[in-house]
Amino acid sequence: MVSTNKSELILKGLLSIYPIGHDFERKELYTLSNEFTFHKVERGFQLWAEGLDQDNLYFIVSGACGEYLRHDRDESLIRFYQQDKFAFSEDILIYSVPSETRCVTLTESVIASIPKKTLLNETLHKIVGAKLLSILINLSMTEYRNTTYEMLQSSGTSRLKAAISQSPNLLNIIPRKELADYLGLSRASLFRALKSFGHE
């Protein structure tokens, strides 16, 4: 694992989601961005999982990650994190309980991480860290709700088309079975949709 510092990438990511209300907030976000540690990791690296006590906030600098929910003896892909997106386990980061999901890199990736305690450190304005956590929770819930709504309202072909449009490299990253589960399709329906798009 190789570490480096590229805080300007983090600052850009923070400013894209954090509405600045006071001058000190921009300064604090800049300070916060310098606290992230960058790591170059191989495919299969786990950001969090049951038994990994890593209450970190992650930023995907490059590459992609998948979050999987465990059930019985199997698991399903429930979220897909791409470049320039924040990723975290609500269970660990917010509620301090063991996570029911695991998150793993799907490609060789560069990720940046910061511990929860640093977000709420006395050296920073606590209001900034608390506000950022609130923003991240709302974004996560909104994204999940919108994804669920889209799944219910649109056809499988439309969902697949939207997914490929948002992530052109998706088909090279996620196995077909996982992609079918993620989109709420049978594998037969997925292959028919892919064939209609000329991908199979």
N, C-alpha and C positions, 0 to 999 in steps of 0.2 A: 504494500500500500504506500503510495507516494503522496505526501502532503504539500500544499502550496497555498498561497494567499491571492485571491482575486476578488477582493471585496466589492469592486465596482459592479460585478455581476449580481451579487446578492443585493446591493443597494438598489439596483434597477428593479429587481424582482420585488423588493419590499415596497418601493414607491409605486409599483403598478397595482398594488392591492390596498395600500394604507393611505387613506385620505388625510393629508396634512392639515391640521387645524391650528397649530401654533408653531412658531419658529423653532422652539426647542425640540420639537418632534423630529424634524429633518436631521438635526444634529445628532439626536439619540439614535436614529435609524442608521446613520453613518457609523456611529460608534459600534452599534450592534453588528453591522455587516462585517466589521473587522474581527469579530469574535468567532466567525464561522471558520471551520477547518475543512480544507478541501482534500478529497481522497479519490484516487483513480483505482477502480475496482473491476474485477473480472465478472463475467456473467455468472449469476448464481449467488452473488453476495447478498446476505440477509441484512436489511436495515433494522428490522425488528421481527420478533417471533416469540412464542411462549418460551419462557426461560431465559430470554435475552433482556436483561434489565437496562434498556437503552432509551431513556426518556428524552429523546432528541427531536428537534425539528430539523427536517432535511430539505435541501433544495437540489433539484435535479439540474445540474449544469449541462450535462450531455448524456445521451442514452435514454433508457426507459426502464421503468420498474412496474411490477404487478403486485397488487395486494390480493391475497387469497383468504377466504373464509373457510375454516375447517368445519366439517359436519360428518358425523359418523367416522368412516375410515377414508373419506374422500375430502376434496376441497374444491372450491370454485373461485374463479377470478371475479372480483367484484369492483376493482378500480384499476385504472391504468394511468400511471404518472409519466408524463413526458418532460422533455427539456423545458427549462424555465418555469417549472411548477414546484410548489412546496408539497411535501409529503410527511405525514406523521400518523401515529396511532392515537386516536382519541382516548382509548382505554388507558394507555401508558402516560401520555403527555398531559391529558386533562384530568383524568380520574384516578391516576396512580394505581391501577389494578392490572392484573395480567391481561395481555392482549388476546383476543379471540381470533386475530388474524396474523398473517405473516406477510412481510413485504420483501421481495427479492428482485435483484436487477435482472432484466431480461436480455440485456446486451452488456458489452463492456461499457462502463459508464464512469462519469466523473460526478461525484456527489459532494455536497457541502453539509456539514452538520454543526449544530449548536445545542448544548444541553439546556434543559428546561430551567435549571437553576440560574444559568447565565441570563436567560430572558427576564427573570425576575430579580436579578442581582441588585443589591443596594447601590452599586455604582451607577446604575441606570435609573431613570425615572420609572418607578413601578407602573405608572399609568401607561407608559408606552408598551411595556411588555404585556401587561394585562389587556390593553386594547388590541395588540397584535394577536394574542391568543383568541380573543373574541372574534376578530375578523376572520381568522383561519377556520374557526369552528363554523361560523356562518357560511363561509365559502364552501366548506366541505359538505355541510348539510344541504345547501342550495344545489350544489352540483349533483349530489346523490339523488335529491328529490327530482331535479329536472331530468336526470338520466332515467329514473324509474318512470316518470310521467311519459317520457319519450318512448320507452319500451311498451307502455300500455297503449299509446295513441297511434303509433306508426307501425307500418308493416315491417316484416323481417328484412325485406330487400331495402327498404328506406333506412333502417337502422344500420345495416351493413354499409350502405353507400355513404351515410353520414360519418361512420367510424373511419372508413378509408379516406374520406375527404379531410377529416381532422388529423389523421395519422397515416400518411401515405405508405409508411414502412411497416404498418401494423401486421400485414400478412406474412412478413418475413421474421416477425418477432414472436408472435403468439401461435402456439399449436392450434390446429383447426378445432380440436375438441374443446379446448379452453375458450376459443373465440366463439364457438357456438353457444356454450354455456353463458358467456358474458353477454351475448346479444339476445339471449332467451330464445334460441332457435334449436331445432333438431339438427343433427349433423347432415341429414339428407337435405333439409331446407337450406342450410348454409351452402352446401356444394351446388345446389341448383342456382342459388343467388350468385355465387361466385362464377359459375359457368355463364350466366347471363351477362356478367360484366367482363367476361373474357379472361378471368383470372385462373381458371382451371381447365 
